[in-house]
Amino acid sequence: FGASLELSYFHHGLRFLSLLRPILKLESYASALRWVADRFISFGSDEGGMLVSVIGRRQSDNVTVEKRWSVVALNGCGPTIPAIPSLIAVGLVDTLPSGARAALDDTFTRTQVEKTLERELDVRIEEHEQRLESVFERALGSAVFETMPAVLQNEHRVFDRLVFRGHSSVIRGQGLLARLVCALVRFPPTSDSVPVQVEMQRRLSDNSELWTRRFGDFPAFVSRLAIDKNGLLTETFGPLEFGLRLEWTGKVLLFHIRDCHLLGVLPLPAFVLPKTATFEEPLDENTFRFSVKLTLPLGLGPLVQYDGKLQMIERSS
């Protein structure tokens, strides 16, 4: 849910005025304040808006959809919208039962609200529904994605926030370059068994995912996964953007490195890219194994390897 007036001047002005309420009776200055507000119209408009967005699974076909309902209030009528339910209730006063109760009942319908808004105010109301696909569903294609076991589908259906916990072993490379890269990327230190938490957060602004990995008390390291303009999966660690290719073998989900760009622009030659052996494997309906093995290019030895199990503990999508 989101609602606002268009101009930030109005937001900051109202905030400042709210601080004066203990010492001033602002109602007495309503006409003067309206005159001042009208002077700012030329910097934008007096339009306001409200957007309600709901994401869920459609029961008829189990497809993830987003439903959006929006209203744009024109010609300065936005601040009067909260009074509309009261106006409807007045018309129903003879039929409403007496007594206090929650407003979220069948007192009146959304259709009544919309008709009253359009009759009493200058508004534009829109509603639409669209199918949503997660980053991994788009990368693999829906047909392949839906053949994977439910535990992997649930892991990669990120529409809000998912949290996984488990344990992992970690082996860091011992070479100078390996230690430097691990420090820069913030890979965890070597350990036989360390608690792991992985948080996946959907960013609606660009339909990407932020993965935050925490190994014990070691500082978290974060990567961003997204679909690029060519419809291919990318994962960004700091200044490096890796192009990935996913492959479902029927038993494990493989991650292959396609290419790498510095700052998302400068392509790096293939011979400087790390070698990877990375996969996810379903173990049961709630648990999957992850295994990541990165090797430095040009025969410079291992970079890092971690292998463990995860279970979902929280889902906000």
ZAKEDO-234717 format. One line per 3 residues: their letters; for each residue x, y, z of N, C-alpha, C, O. Coordinates in steps of 0.1 Angstrom, whole numbers, plus 5000, padded with zeros to 4 digits. Each point is the difference from the previous one (the first is absolute). Example, Ala and Ser with C-alpha at 12.3 -4.5 7.8 and 13.67 -1.06 7.14 Angstrom:
ZAKEDO-234717
as = 5132:4943:5078:4991:5012:5000:5009:5012:5000:5010:5000:5007 | 4986:5011:4986:5009:5011:5000:4992:5011:5008:5005:5011:5001
END
This chain:
ZAKEDO-234717
fga = 5008:4988:5000:4992:5012:5000:5009:5012:5000:5010:5001:5007 | 4986:5009:4985:5008:5013:5000:4990:5011:4996:4991:4998:4992 | 5011:5014:5015:4992:5011:4997:5008:5013:5002:5008:5000:5009
sle = 4990:5010:4982:5008:5012:5002:4994:5011:4992:4992:4998:4991 | 5011:5015:5013:4999:5011:4991:5012:5001:4991:5010:4994:5003 | 4989:5013:4986:5010:5000:4990:5013:5008:5005:5011:4995:4999
lsy = 4987:5017:5007:5011:5008:5003:5006:4998:5013:4993:4999:5010 | 5020:5000:4991:5007:4998:5013:4998:5012:5008:5001:4999:5013 | 4998:5013:4981:4997:5012:5008:4988:4998:5010:5001:5004:5011
fhh = 4989:4990:4983:4988:4998:5009:5003:4990:5011:4995:5002:5011 | 5012:4988:4986:5004:4990:5011:5007:5007:5011:4997:4998:5012 | 5014:5009:4985:5008:5006:5010:4993:5011:5007:5001:5003:5012
glr = 4990:5004:4980:4992:5011:5006:4991:4995:5011:4998:5006:5010 | 4995:4983:4986:4990:4994:5010:5007:4995:5012:4995:5001:5011 | 5017:4993:4987:5008:4995:5011:5004:5012:5010:4999:4998:5012
fls = 5005:5013:4982:5004:5011:5008:4987:5006:5008:5001:5003:5012 | 4988:4998:4981:4988:5005:5006:4995:4991:5012:4995:5005:5010 | 5008:4982:4988:4995:4991:5011:5008:5003:5013:4995:4997:5011
llr = 5017:5008:4988:5008:5003:5012:4994:5013:5007:5003:5002:5012 | 4990:5006:4981:4994:5012:5005:4987:4998:5007:4995:5009:5007 | 4999:4979:4992:4986:4998:5005:4999:5003:5015:4990:5005:5005
pil = 5021:4991:5003:4998:5003:5014:4999:5015:5004:4995:5003:5011 | 5010:5005:4980:5000:5015:5004:4991:5008:4991:4998:5012:5003 | 4998:4983:4986:4991:5008:4991:4988:4992:4996:5000:4988:4999
kle = 4989:5019:5000:4987:4994:4995:5000:5001:4985:4995:5010:4995 | 5010:4980:4998:5002:5001:4986:4987:5002:4992:5001:5005:4989 | 4988:4990:5017:4987:5002:4992:4998:5015:4997:4993:5003:4990
sya = 5011:5006:5019:4998:5014:4998:5008:5005:4988:4997:5011:4994 | 5013:4982:5001:5008:5004:4989:4998:4992:4988:5008:5001:4990 | 4981:4992:5009:4997:4991:4989:5000:5008:4986:5006:4995:4991
sal = 4987:5016:5009:4999:5008:4987:5014:5005:4996:5003:4999:4988 | 5005:5006:5022:5013:5005:4996:5010:4989:4996:5007:5001:4990 | 4992:4987:5016:5008:4989:4996:4996:4995:4987:5009:4996:4992
rwv = 4978:5004:5004:4996:4996:4987:5005:5009:4990:5005:4996:4989 | 4995:5017:5014:5006:5010:4990:5015:4997:4998:5004:5001:4988 | 5003:4996:5022:5014:4997:4999:5002:4988:4992:5009:4999:4991
adr = 4983:4990:5011:5002:4988:4993:4997:5002:4985:5007:4994:4992 | 4983:5014:5005:4997:5003:4986:5012:5006:4992:5001:4999:4988 | 5007:5009:5020:5011:5006:4993:5011:4990:4995:5008:5004:4991
fis = 4992:4984:5015:5009:4990:4996:4995:4991:4988:5008:4992:4995 | 4980:5010:5001:4994:4992:4989:5008:5000:4988:5002:4990:4993 | 5004:5022:5003:5008:5001:4988:5012:4991:5000:5006:4998:4989
fgs = 4999:4998:5022:5011:4991:5001:4997:4985:4998:5009:4992:4999 | 4978:5005:4999:4996:4987:4998:4985:5000:4997:4995:5006:4990 | 4997:4987:5019:4986:5000:4999:4994:4997:5013:5007:4998:5010
deg = 4980:5003:4991:4993:4997:5013:4995:4986:4999:4990:4997:5008 | 5016:4994:4984:4995:4986:4999:5006:4992:5012:5011:5002:5004 | 4981:4988:5000:5005:4990:5010:4996:4986:4995:4993:4999:4990
gml = 5013:4991:5017:4997:4987:4995:5001:4990:5011:5006:5002:5010 | 4988:4986:4987:5001:4989:5010:5001:4987:4991:4993:4998:4990 | 5016:4993:5014:5002:4987:4993:4999:4989:5010:5007:5000:5011
vsv = 4985:4990:4986:5000:4988:5008:5004:4988:4991:4994:4998:4990 | 5017:4995:5015:5005:4989:4992:5000:4987:5009:5005:5001:5011 | 4990:4989:4983:4999:4987:5007:5006:4989:4992:4996:4999:4988
igr = 5013:4993:5017:5006:4989:4993:4996:4987:5007:5001:4998:5012 | 4995:4992:4980:4996:4987:5006:4998:4990:4989:5002:5002:4988 | 4994:4986:5016:4998:4988:4991:4985:4999:4996:4991:5000:5009
rqs = 5006:5000:4979:4987:4999:4995:4995:4986:5001:5007:4990:4996 | 4982:5007:5011:4996:4987:5004:4996:4991:4987:5002:4988:5000 | 4993:5019:4990:4995:4992:4989:5011:4993:4992:4998:4989:4995
dnv = 5014:5017:5004:5011:4994:4993:5013:5000:5007:5010:4996:4994 | 4990:5009:5019:5012:5000:5008:5011:5009:4994:5012:4998:5003 | 4984:5012:4990:5010:5009:4994:5001:5012:5009:4991:5005:5006
tve = 5022:5000:4995:5002:5012:5008:4996:5013:4992:5005:5002:4989 | 4987:5006:5017:4995:5012:4993:5002:5012:5009:5000:4999:5013 | 5000:5013:4981:5000:5012:5008:4987:5008:4995:4998:5002:4988
krw = 4994:5002:5022:4988:5008:4997:5003:5014:5006:5004:5002:5011 | 4993:5008:4980:5002:5014:5004:4987:5008:4998:4993:4999:4990 | 5004:5009:5021:4989:5009:4999:5005:5014:5003:5007:5002:5010
svv = 4990:5007:4982:5005:5014:5002:4989:5010:4998:4991:4998:4993 | 5011:5013:5014:4991:5012:4998:5009:5012:5000:5009:5002:5008 | 4989:5007:4982:5007:5013:4999:4989:5010:5002:4990:5001:4993
aln = 5013:5008:5017:4991:5011:5003:5005:5012:4993:5011:5005:5002 | 4980:5001:4990:5003:5012:4992:4995:5013:5007:4990:4999:5008 | 5015:5012:4988:4995:5013:5004:4999:5002:5015:4991:5006:5005
gcg = 5019:4988:5002:5001:5003:5014:4990:4993:5009:4999:5003:5012 | 4994:4987:4983:4990:4993:5008:5005:4989:5009:4993:4994:5007 | 5020:5003:4991:5006:4988:5008:4997:5000:5014:4996:4990:5006
pti = 5007:5021:5002:4998:5000:5014:4986:4997:5005:4997:4998:5012 | 4993:5003:4979:4986:4998:5004:4996:4985:4998:4989:4996:5005 | 5020:4996:4989:4996:4986:4998:4997:4992:5013:4991:4992:5000
pai = 5017:5010:5011:4997:4993:5012:4986:5002:5005:4995:4992:5009 | 4998:5019:4987:4986:5002:5005:4990:4992:4992:4988:4999:5005 | 5016:4995:4984:4990:4992:4992:4993:4989:5008:4988:4999:4998
psl = 5019:4993:5010:4993:4989:5007:4989:5006:5009:4989:4994:5002 | 5014:5017:5004:4990:5007:5009:4988:5004:4992:4988:4999:5005 | 5014:5006:4983:4989:5005:4992:4992:4988:4996:4987:5001:4999
iav = 5019:4987:4998:4992:4989:4996:4992:4995:5012:4988:4996:4999 | 5019:5004:5013:4993:4995:5012:4988:5008:5004:4990:4995:5005 | 5011:5019:4992:4988:5008:5003:4988:4996:4992:4989:5000:5005
glv = 5014:4996:4982:4989:4995:4992:4994:4987:5004:4989:4996:4996 | 5019:4996:5012:4995:4987:5005:4996:5000:5014:4998:4990:5006 | 5001:5022:5000:4998:5001:5015:4988:4993:5005:5000:4995:5011
dtl = 4989:5004:4980:4988:4993:5005:5001:4985:4999:4992:4993:5007 | 5018:5002:4986:5002:4985:4999:5011:4994:5008:5001:4988:5002 | 5008:5021:5003:5012:4995:5007:4996:4997:5014:4993:5007:5007
psg = 5012:4981:4998:4997:4997:5014:5008:5009:5010:5010:5006:4996 | 4984:4997:5015:5007:5009:5010:5011:4993:5007:5001:4988:5000 | 5008:5020:5006:5011:4995:5008:5013:5001:4993:5001:5001:4987
ara = 5010:4999:5021:5014:5001:4994:5004:4986:4995:4997:4990:5006 | 5010:5010:4983:5006:4988:4994:5011:5004:4990:5002:5011:4997 | 5005:4979:4998:5010:5002:4990:4994:5005:4988:4989:4996:4996
ald = 5019:5013:4997:4995:5006:4987:5001:4990:4989:4994:5001:4989 | 5015:4989:5013:5003:4991:4989:4990:4988:5000:5003:4989:5003 | 4984:5015:4993:4990:4990:5000:4992:5002:4987:5005:5006:4990
dtf = 4983:4990:5009:4992:5001:4988:4991:5013:5001:4989:5000:4994 | 5016:5010:5013:4992:5012:5001:4997:5006:4986:4988:5004:4998 | 5022:4997:4993:4997:5004:4987:5011:4994:4991:5011:4995:5005
trt = 4987:5004:4982:5009:4993:4991:5009:5010:4993:4999:5012:5001 | 5012:4982:4993:5009:5008:4993:4993:5007:4988:5004:5011:4996 | 4986:4982:4998:4993:5006:4989:4993:5013:5004:5000:5010:4993
qve = 4994:4990:5019:4994:5012:5006:5010:5011:5002:4997:5011:4997 | 5014:4985:5008:5011:5010:5002:5004:5007:4986:5001:5012:4999 | 5001:4979:4991:5005:5006:4988:4989:5008:4993:5003:5011:4995
ktl = 4985:4985:5006:4989:5008:4994:4998:5014:5007:4998:5010:4994 | 5004:4989:5019:4999:5013:5008:5012:5009:4997:4998:5012:4999 | 5014:4983:5000:5011:5008:4996:4998:5006:4987:5003:5012:4998
ere = 4993:4981:4992:4998:5005:4987:4989:5010:4999:5000:5009:4992 | 4990:4990:5017:4989:5009:5000:5003:5013:5007:4996:5011:4995 | 5011:4988:5016:5003:5012:5008:5013:5007:4997:5001:5012:5003
ldv = 5009:4981:4992:5013:5006:4998:5005:4998:4986:4994:4992:4992 | 5016:5015:5005:5007:4999:4987:5011:4990:5001:5011:5004:5004 | 4987:4983:4993:5010:4990:5002:5001:4991:4988:4991:5000:4991
rie = 5020:4993:5008:5002:4990:4990:5003:4987:5006:5010:4999:5007 | 4982:4990:4992:5002:4988:5006:5004:4989:4990:4994:4999:4989 | 5016:4993:5014:5005:4990:4991:5002:4987:5008:5004:5000:5011
ehe = 4995:4989:4982:5002:4987:5006:5006:4990:4989:4995:5000:4989 | 5016:4993:5015:5004:4990:4990:5007:4989:5007:5004:5001:5012 | 4998:4988:4981:5006:4988:5006:5011:4995:4990:4997:5000:4988
qrl = 5014:4995:5017:5010:4995:4991:5007:4988:5007:5001:4999:5012 | 5003:4992:4980:5007:4988:5004:5015:5004:5004:5006:5008:4993 | 4999:4987:5018:5013:5002:5004:5009:4988:4999:4995:4989:5003
esv = 5017:5013:4993:5010:4989:4999:5012:5004:5008:5005:5012:4999 | 5000:4979:5009:5012:5004:5008:5012:5000:4991:4999:4997:4988 | 5012:5008:5017:5013:5002:4992:5004:4986:4995:5003:4999:4988
fer = 4997:4991:5020:5004:4986:4995:4990:4994:4991:5004:4993:4991 | 4983:5010:5011:4990:4995:4991:5002:5006:4986:4998:4993:4990 | 5005:5019:5009:5003:5007:4987:5012:4994:4994:5001:4999:4988
alg = 5010:4999:5020:5013:4995:4995:4999:4986:4994:5005:4997:4990 | 4987:4994:5017:4999:4987:4996:4989:4998:4990:5000:4990:4992 | 4990:5018:5008:4988:4998:4992:4989:4993:5009:5004:4990:5007
sav = 4984:5014:4992:4990:4994:5009:4999:4985:4998:4998:4992:5010 | 5003:5003:4978:4998:4985:4997:5011:4992:5008:4996:4990:5005 | 5016:5015:4995:5011:4993:5007:4999:5002:5015:5001:4990:5007
fet = 4996:5022:4997:4999:5003:5014:4990:4992:5007:5003:4995:5011 | 4986:5002:4983:4989:4993:5006:5002:4985:5000:4993:4992:5007 | 5018:5003:4987:5004:4986:5001:5009:4997:5012:5002:4989:5003
mpa = 5003:5022:5003:5009:4997:5011:4992:4997:5013:4988:5003:5000 | 5018:4990:5009:4993:4997:5013:4995:5012:5007:5006:5011:4998 | 4983:4988:5010:4994:5011:5006:5010:5008:5009:4999:5012:5001
vlq = 5010:4981:5006:5009:5007:5009:5009:5010:4992:5003:5011:5006 | 5001:4986:4982:5008:5009:4992:4991:5011:4994:5004:5012:5000 | 4984:4985:4996:4991:5010:4995:4997:5010:5011:5000:5012:4998
neh = 4997:4983:5014:4997:5009:5011:5012:5009:5004:4998:5012:5004 | 5014:4983:4995:5012:5007:5003:5001:5012:4990:5004:5011:5004 | 4992:4987:4984:5003:5010:4989:4987:5007:4996:5001:5007:4990
rvf = 4989:4992:5018:4988:5009:4997:5001:5011:5010:4993:5000:5011 | 5014:5010:4986:5003:5011:5009:4992:5012:4995:5003:5007:4991 | 4986:4996:5016:4991:5012:4997:5000:5010:5011:4995:5011:4998
drl = 5010:4985:5014:5002:5010:5011:5013:4997:5007:5010:5006:4997 | 4989:4984:5013:5012:4997:5008:4999:4986:5004:4990:4995:5005 | 5022:4998:4993:5001:4986:5005:5013:5000:5009:5010:5007:4998
vfr = 4989:4984:5012:5012:4998:5009:5002:4986:5002:4991:4992:5003 | 5022:5003:4995:5004:4986:5001:5011:4999:5011:5008:5010:5002 | 4992:4979:5005:5010:4998:5010:5005:4985:4999:4993:4991:4996
ghs = 5020:5007:5008:5006:4987:4999:5014:5001:5005:5004:5009:5007 | 5005:4982:4988:5014:4999:5004:5008:4997:4987:4995:4995:4990 | 5017:5009:5010:5009:4999:4989:5014:4998:5004:5005:5005:5010
svi = 5003:4988:4982:5015:5000:5001:5005:5010:4990:4994:5003:4990 | 5018:5003:5014:5006:5010:4992:5015:4997:4999:5006:4997:5010 | 4999:5004:4978:5015:4998:4997:5005:5012:4992:4996:5001:4988
rgq = 5012:5007:5017:5006:5011:4993:5013:4996:4994:5007:4992:5005 | 4996:5013:4983:5013:4998:4994:5011:5007:5008:4997:5010:5006 | 5015:4984:4994:5011:5005:5008:5009:5009:4993:5009:5006:5006
gll = 4990:4995:4981:5009:5009:4992:4998:5014:5003:4989:5004:5005 | 5020:5005:4992:5000:5014:5003:4988:5006:4992:4992:5008:5006 | 5007:4989:4981:4989:5006:4992:4986:4995:5006:4991:5008:5000
arl = 5008:4979:5003:4988:4995:5006:4996:5007:5013:4988:5004:5001 | 5021:4998:5007:4997:5007:5013:4996:5015:4997:4991:5005:5007 | 5015:5001:4983:4996:5014:4997:4986:5000:4994:4992:5009:5005
vca = 5005:4983:4986:4987:5000:4994:4989:4996:5010:4989:5006:5001 | 5014:4984:5008:4990:4996:5010:4997:5012:5010:4989:5002:5004 | 5022:5006:4999:4998:5011:5009:4992:5011:4993:4991:5006:5006
lvr = 5011:4996:4981:4993:5011:4993:4985:4996:4998:4991:5009:5002 | 5006:4978:4995:4986:4996:4998:4994:4997:5013:4987:4999:5001 | 5020:4999:5010:4996:4998:5013:4995:4985:5002:4990:4997:5006
fpp = 5017:4994:4987:4997:4986:5002:5003:4996:5014:5010:5006:5006 | 4983:4985:5000:5003:4996:5014:5013:4992:5002:5005:4995:4990 | 5000:5005:5022:5013:4992:5002:4997:4985:5000:4989:4996:5001
tsd = 5022:4997:4999:5000:4985:5000:4993:4995:5013:5003:5005:5010 | 4988:4985:4988:4993:4994:5012:4995:4987:4996:4995:4998:4989 | 5005:4992:5020:4994:4987:4998:4985:5001:5000:4993:4993:4992
svp = 5001:5015:5016:4986:5001:5001:4996:5014:5006:5005:5003:5011 | 4988:5005:4982:4997:5013:5004:4985:5003:4997:4995:4996:4990 | 4998:5010:5020:4986:5004:4997:4999:5009:4988:5008:5009:4998
vqv = 4981:4989:4994:4998:5008:4988:4986:5005:5000:4991:4993:5003 | 5008:5020:4993:4987:5006:4997:5000:5007:4987:5010:5008:4997 | 4981:4989:4994:4999:5006:4987:4986:5007:4999:4990:4994:5002
emq = 5011:5019:4995:4988:5008:4999:4999:5005:4985:5009:5005:4995 | 4979:4992:4999:4998:5004:4986:4988:5010:5001:4989:4998:5004 | 5014:5014:4990:4991:5011:5001:4997:5005:4985:5009:5003:4993
rrl = 4978:4998:5004:4996:5005:4986:5001:5015:5000:4994:5006:5010 | 5012:5000:4980:5000:5015:4999:4990:5003:4988:5003:4997:4989 | 4985:5009:5015:4990:5003:4990:5004:5010:4990:4995:5001:4989
sdn = 5015:5008:5016:5004:5011:4991:5006:4995:4987:4998:5007:4989 | 5009:4982:5011:5006:4995:4988:4998:4985:4998:5007:4994:4992 | 4984:5000:5016:4997:4986:4999:5013:4991:5002:5001:4990:4993
sel = 5008:5014:5015:5011:4992:5003:4999:4994:5014:4990:5003:5007 | 5020:4989:4997:5000:4994:5013:5013:5003:5007:5011:5000:4994 | 4989:5003:5019:5012:5002:5008:5001:4988:5009:4992:4996:5008
wtr = 5020:4997:4991:5003:4989:5008:5010:5004:5010:5011:5004:4997 | 4986:4994:5016:5009:5004:5011:5003:4987:5007:4992:4993:5006 | 5021:5003:4994:5005:4988:5006:5008:5003:5012:5009:5008:5000
rfg = 4987:4985:5011:5007:5002:5013:5005:4986:5005:4993:4991:5001 | 5021:5008:5000:5006:4988:5005:5005:5003:5015:5010:5007:5002 | 4983:4988:5008:5003:5002:5013:5000:5015:5004:4991:5007:4996
dfp = 5020:4998:5011:5001:5014:5003:5008:5008:4990:5002:5012:5002 | 5002:4981:4987:5007:5007:4990:4991:5010:4993:4989:4998:4997 | 5017:5014:4999:4991:5010:4993:4994:4995:4988:5006:4992:4992
afv = 4981:5012:5006:4992:4994:4988:5006:5005:4987:5006:5011:4999 | 4993:4981:4991:5003:5004:4986:4987:4999:4992:4993:4991:5001 | 5006:5019:4990:4987:5002:4993:5003:5000:4985:5010:5005:4995
srl = 4981:4989:4998:5000:5000:4985:4986:5004:4995:4990:4998:5007 | 5010:5007:4981:4987:5003:4993:4998:4992:4988:5009:4999:4992 | 4980:4994:5007:4996:4992:4988:4989:5007:4992:4990:5004:5006
aid = 5012:4996:4981:4990:5007:4992:5001:4994:4986:5009:4992:4996 | 4981:5011:4996:4999:4996:4986:5004:5013:4992:4994:5010:5001 | 5016:4988:4990:5005:5011:4992:4991:5003:4988:4990:4993:4998
kng = 5014:5017:4994:4991:5004:4989:4999:4989:4989:4991:5000:4992 | 5018:4990:5009:4999:4989:4990:4993:4988:5006:4999:4989:4994 | 4995:5012:5018:4993:4990:5006:5008:4989:5007:4996:4989:5002
llt = 5017:5015:5001:5009:4990:5006:5003:5004:5015:4999:5012:5003 | 5004:4978:5005:5002:5002:5014:5014:5006:5003:5010:4995:4994 | 4990:5014:5015:5013:5006:5004:5000:5000:5016:4990:5001:5006
etf = 5022:4998:4999:5003:5002:5015:5011:5009:5002:5011:4999:4994 | 4986:5012:5014:5010:5010:5002:5006:5000:5014:4993:5000:5010 | 5020:4999:4990:5008:5001:5013:5008:5012:4999:5010:5001:4993
gpl = 4987:5010:5015:5008:5012:4999:5000:5005:4986:4990:5002:4994 | 5023:5001:5001:5001:5005:4986:4999:4990:4989:5000:5004:4988 | 4999:4983:5015:5000:4989:4990:4986:4995:4998:4993:4996:5009
efg = 5003:5004:4978:4987:4994:4997:5002:4987:4991:5006:5001:4989 | 4990:4988:5017:5002:4987:4993:4988:4996:4993:4989:5001:5005 | 5012:4995:4982:4989:4994:4993:4999:4985:5003:5010:4993:4999
lrl = 4979:5003:5005:4998:4986:5003:4990:4992:4991:4991:5006:4995 | 5012:4982:5003:4991:4991:4993:4996:4989:5009:5008:4992:5006 | 4979:5006:4996:4994:4989:5008:4997:4988:4992:4996:5001:4988
ewt = 5006:4987:5018:4997:4988:4994:4994:4990:5010:5006:4996:5009 | 4982:5000:4988:4993:4990:5008:5002:4986:4994:4995:4998:4989 | 5013:4993:5018:5003:4987:4994:4990:4990:5002:5000:4988:4995
gkv = 4990:5015:5014:4990:4990:5004:5003:4995:5014:4992:4994:5007 | 5021:5009:4998:5004:4997:5014:5005:5012:5007:4998:5001:5012 | 5010:5007:4981:5006:5012:5007:4999:5012:4991:4998:4999:4988
llf = 5002:5013:5018:5000:5012:4993:5014:5006:4999:5006:5003:5010 | 4999:4997:4978:5014:5004:4998:5001:5015:4997:4991:5006:4993 | 5020:5001:5012:5002:5014:4997:5013:5001:4992:5011:4996:5004
hir = 4989:5009:4983:5011:5001:4992:5003:5015:4998:4991:5008:4998 | 5022:4996:5002:5004:5014:4998:5001:5002:4985:5008:4993:4993 | 4985:5016:5001:5000:5003:4986:5011:5011:4997:5008:4998:4991
dch = 4992:5013:5016:5009:5011:4998:5001:5008:5012:4993:4997:5010 | 5014:5014:4990:5001:5009:5011:5003:5014:4995:5008:5002:4990 | 4986:5008:5016:5002:5014:4996:5004:5008:5013:4995:4998:5011
llg = 5015:5011:4987:5004:5009:5011:4991:5012:4999:4998:5007:4990 | 4996:4996:5022:4990:5011:5001:4988:4999:4990:4994:5010:4997 | 5004:4977:4999:4989:4998:4991:5002:5005:4986:4990:4999:4992
vlp = 5022:5005:5004:5002:5006:4987:5012:4993:4993:4999:4996:4989 | 5012:5004:5018:5013:4995:4994:5000:4985:5000:5002:4994:5011 | 4998:4999:4978:5001:4985:5000:5014:4996:5003:5010:5005:4995
lpa = 4991:4984:5013:5013:4995:5004:5002:4987:4991:4991:4993:4998 | 5022:5005:4998:5003:4988:4992:4997:4987:5007:5002:5000:5012 | 4994:4990:4981:4997:4987:5006:5011:4994:5008:4997:4993:5010
fvl = 5015:5009:4986:5011:4993:5007:5003:5006:5014:5007:4994:5008 | 4987:5017:4996:5002:5006:5013:4988:4996:5009:5000:5004:5012 | 4990:4989:4983:4988:4997:5008:5003:4988:5009:5007:4991:4996
pkt = 4987:5009:5016:5002:4988:5009:4992:4988:4994:4990:5002:4993 | 5014:4986:5010:4993:4988:4996:4991:4997:5011:5003:5002:5012 | 4985:4992:4985:4990:4998:5010:4994:4986:4999:4998:4995:4989
atf = 4999:4999:5022:4993:4987:5001:4989:5003:5010:5003:4997:5012 | 4986:5008:4984:4989:5004:5010:4987:4993:4996:4996:5000:4989 | 4998:4995:5022:4987:4994:4998:4991:5000:5012:5005:5002:5011
eep = 4982:4996:4987:4990:4998:5011:4994:4987:4998:4996:4996:4988 | 5001:4997:5023:4995:4986:4999:4989:4999:5010:5002:5002:5012 | 4986:4994:4983:4989:4997:5010:5002:4988:5008:5004:4989:4995
lde = 4994:5012:5018:5002:4988:5009:4987:4994:5005:4998:4988:5000 | 4993:5021:5004:4986:4996:5003:4991:5011:4997:5004:5010:4994 | 4984:4990:5011:4990:5010:4996:5003:5014:5007:4994:5010:4996
ntf = 5015:4990:5014:5003:5012:5007:5015:5004:5000:5003:5011:5003 | 5006:4980:4992:5014:5002:5001:5007:4999:4987:4996:4991:4992 | 5014:5018:5005:5008:4998:4988:5014:5002:5004:5004:5007:5009
rfs = 5005:4987:4983:5014:5001:5001:5005:5011:4990:4996:5000:4989 | 5014:5008:5016:5007:5009:4991:5015:4997:5000:5005:4997:5011 | 5001:5004:4978:5014:4998:4999:5006:5010:4990:4996:5001:4989
vkl = 5014:5007:5016:5007:5010:4992:5015:4997:5000:5006:5001:5011 | 5000:4998:4978:5014:4998:4999:5006:5009:4989:4997:4999:4989 | 5011:5011:5016:5006:5010:4990:5015:4998:5000:5006:4999:5010
tlp = 4999:5001:4978:5014:4998:4998:5006:5012:4992:4994:5004:4990 | 5017:5001:5014:5006:5011:4993:5005:4996:4986:5003:4989:4998 | 4997:5021:4993:5004:4997:4986:5015:4998:4999:5007:5002:5009
lgl = 4997:4994:4979:5014:4999:4997:5008:4990:5009:5012:5001:5002 | 4980:4989:5004:5006:4990:5008:5006:5005:5013:5009:4995:5006 | 4985:5016:5000:5005:5007:5012:4994:4993:5013:5002:5006:5010
gpl = 4991:4983:4988:4995:4993:5012:4986:5003:5004:4993:5009:4994 | 5002:4985:5017:4987:5001:5005:4997:5014:5006:5010:5006:5006 | 4978:4999:4992:4996:5013:5006:4992:4998:5013:5004:5004:5011
vqy = 4985:4989:4988:4992:4997:5011:4990:4989:4997:4996:4998:4988 | 5001:4994:5022:4990:4989:4998:4991:5000:5013:5005:4999:5011 | 4982:5001:4987:4991:4998:5011:4989:4991:4996:4995:5000:4989
dgk = 5001:4991:5021:4991:4989:4997:4991:4998:5012:5005:4999:5011 | 4982:5002:4988:4991:4998:5011:4986:4997:4997:4996:4997:4988 | 4995:5005:5022:4986:4997:4998:4992:5012:5006:5004:5006:5010
lqm = 4984:4997:4984:4992:5011:5004:4985:4995:5000:4996:4992:4993 | 4997:5015:5017:4985:4998:5001:4994:5014:5001:5006:5009:5006 | 4982:4993:4988:4993:5012:5001:4994:5002:5014:4994:4990:5004
ier = 5008:5021:5002:4994:5003:5013:4991:5011:5000:4992:5002:5010 | 5008:5006:4980:4991:5012:4999:4997:5003:4986:5008:5000:4991 | 4979:5003:5007:4996:5003:4986:4990:5012:5001:4990:4999:5007
ss = 5013:5012:4986:4992:5012:5000:4995:5002:4986:4998:5012:4996 | 5000:4978:4996:4996:5002:4986:4990:4989:4997:4995:5000:4988
END
